Amino acid sequence: MKAPLWLWLVALASVAWQLVLCSRTPVPSEDGVSYLWMAQQFAGGGWREALSMVFPPGFPLLLAPWVALGLPVEAVGIGCGVLCSAATLWPLARIAGATRLGAGLPAVVLFAASPLLPRLAVEVYSEPPFLLAMAWGTWCASRRCWWAAGAWAGIAFWIRPEGALLPVAFLLAGHWQAWRGLVPVALAIAALAALRAAAGHGFDPLPIVSFHELRDDLPGRGDVLTNVLAVPGAWFEAFGGAGVLAAAALIVLAVPRWRRGVGRGAGPLAWQVALQIMVTCSFVVRRRFLLSAAVSVHALAGVALEHLASGKRVAVLVACVVGGAIPAFRGTIEANRATERELGSFLGARLEDGRAIHSNLPRVVWFAGRRPPPPRHFETRQHATMAAADEVQFVVFSESGRRLRDQRIEPLLAPRYARLALPEPLAEACRARGIAVFVRR
């Protein structure tokens, strides 16, 4: 099916908008540098090392061939996110348009103007390729192509584990033949477990689950009632006006005598949203985690918008676009985070072979050319204990923000470490950020 002109225009506007946000984003996210490190290992043949990380390998595997060709890894990560976000508009338009005629255009505009999604692409998160796979899987399932839908869900699972729920949503909506889609999903899960076993990490497709079970730095983890109460605020932060429209559509779907007016195919979309919210509430509620439902949310938002009168529809759409663009523009990573890039490069040039950096700033470690630390927070005393390891040459410690209860680490490092004299203006930038740098005596 030939894509209409308006879809190409929205896609070009989406790419341009993300590049604007990219110009305001000095460094990748902290999770992003872990994905980039994994991609570098895959590109260099170190697949065992890459699979030792707790993150799923799908996104880094997507980046690895381009990194192996010699392209800059950060540019590859950003480019992949931007293109995947734009490419998601094609299946999203089909999903929304098949649910209600005319809903495709508002759905893709709302998606492109989301307050959070465009930022995640340029911060090198895994959501853009995940949502692209989920969108094509949802479209295939809506066309009763269950094997293809399951294959897309399996691909999505390799990027984020919530992808395995795609066929389940159609089953719960009464499409009993959707069980066929579970077969490719099961094969994808088994294949990932087997790959990790071959790398020597055990027959476990989701090491991140057991990793989170051992964490003591996530208050509210598994507290379902508290998490449910936190959903509305996180929902609005994640989706803005599109979230309000989608919530209205979900309320209508919950009332049997109103349900018919929403449109064909809305049931599986609602179940996708419900399942993703349930998964999030079983862990911790964060606005980014709710984005796993972004395809269904924006399709439902487009359907809801199409129910409005023409004049109101345009006014609401413009308000949603402006309400999404402003927080996206203002919420980019702070410019002073570029200090972490400069500091990492400075220390990396001085690291001896076989030596390491210990830090609570993953980006500094990665810019120094070393493996980023696990995605969790530790208390100051735990950091001091880990810094005592013989291979640690430098300790870089952020003493600002909400990371720590006891923010003073220097007394705990003595007498092994001394403050490192940094050149200006790097020293001033670190002081402004509350970053302390120590070198082993």
C-alpha positions, 0 to 999 in steps of 0.5 A: 500500500502506497504511503500518502504524502501526509505520512511522509511529511510527518515522518520528515518533520519527526526526523527534523524535530529529533535532530533539533533535540539531538543538538541539545543532547550533549551525551547519551543516557546512562543506559544508552552507554551500556547499549553502546558498549554492548554494540562495540563488543558485538562489532569486535567479536566479543559476543560473550562479553556483550551478553554478560550485561543484564540488558537484552541484546536486540538493540545492540545487535541492531547497531553492531554491523554499522559499528563494525563498518567503522561508523561512530558508535554514538552516531549509529545509536542516535541514527538508529533511534531517530529512523526507527521512531520515524519508521514506526509512523507507517504501521501506526497509521495503518493500525489507527486507520483500520480501527477508525477511518481517519484516525491515522493522521492524528495518531502519527502526529501525536506520536511524533510530538510526544513529550518523551519519545523523541528525546529517548531516540537521541538519548540512545534508549531501546524504545524506538526499535522496540516500538517499531517491532511492536507496531508491525507486530500489532498490524500483522496481528490485526490482519490475522497474520499470526505467525508474522505477528509472533515473529515481530513479537519475538524480535521485540522481546530481544529488545525489551521483554514486554514484547512477548505480551503482544499475542497475549493481548489478542488472545484476551480480546477473543482472537483465539487463533492468536495462540499461533503467535505464541510459537515464534515468541517461545522460539525467540525466548528459547533462542536467546536463552540458548545464546546466553548459555553458549556464552557461558552465562546460563540458560536464562533469557532475562538475567535482568529479572534476577538482577532486579530481584537483588536490588535494594535501591528501588523503593516501592519495587513490587508494591502494586498498590503504591505503583497503581496510584503512581500510574496517572502522573507517570502516564501524563508525563509520558504521553501528555495530551495523547495520554488523556485522549487514550484514557478517554478511549479506554473508559469508553471501551469499558462501557459496553453500550458505548464500546461499538462507537470506538472502532473495530480492533480497539479491544486488542489495543486496550489489552496491550495497554492494560498488560503493559501497565500491569507489568510496570506496576509489578516492578516500579512505575517510571514514565519511560517504562509506560512507553512500552504501550506507546503504539496502542496509546497513540492509536487509541488517542487518534481514534478518540480525536477523530470522534471530535467535531472538526473545529475541536479536533484541530484545536485539541491536536494543536494543543497536544502538539504544543504541550508535547513539544515544550517539555521535550525541548526543555527536558533534554539532558543538561548541557553541563553533562558534557563534563562527563565526556571530557572527564572520561576522555581525560582519564581514559588517556591516563589509564594503565593497561588492565586498570579500571575506573570506579564511578557512580557515573556510567558515562564517565567510565564508558568515555574512558573506554571501559565497561559501564557499571551495572544499572543500579545505585549504591550507597557511599560505603558500598562504593568505597568498598568496591573502589578498594579492588586492586585493579581500580586506578581512578575513582570518580564520584558524583557527590550531588543529587539524590543518589546517596544518603551519605554523600562524603566518600573522601574519608572512606577512600583514605589512605588508598586514594588522593584527590587528582589535580585536574587541568582548568577548565575541566577542574572548574566544570567538575566542581560545578557538577559536584564531581570528585576525582581520586587517584590511587596513591 
